[in-house]
Amino acid sequence: MNTHTGQLTVTEGTDSIVRLAMLETDGPTGIFTDRLGPVAW
């Protein structure tokens, strides 16, 4: 989609996905997040 010109590596791009997938069942829900943490909306 971006002709391989993204600014993040694959690892950097998947950091937040992996972190959220590893949360305990009582972890936060309904949040927006990026690789640096929660994002205000």
Order of alpha helices (4+ residues) and beta strands (2+ residues): alpha-beta-beta
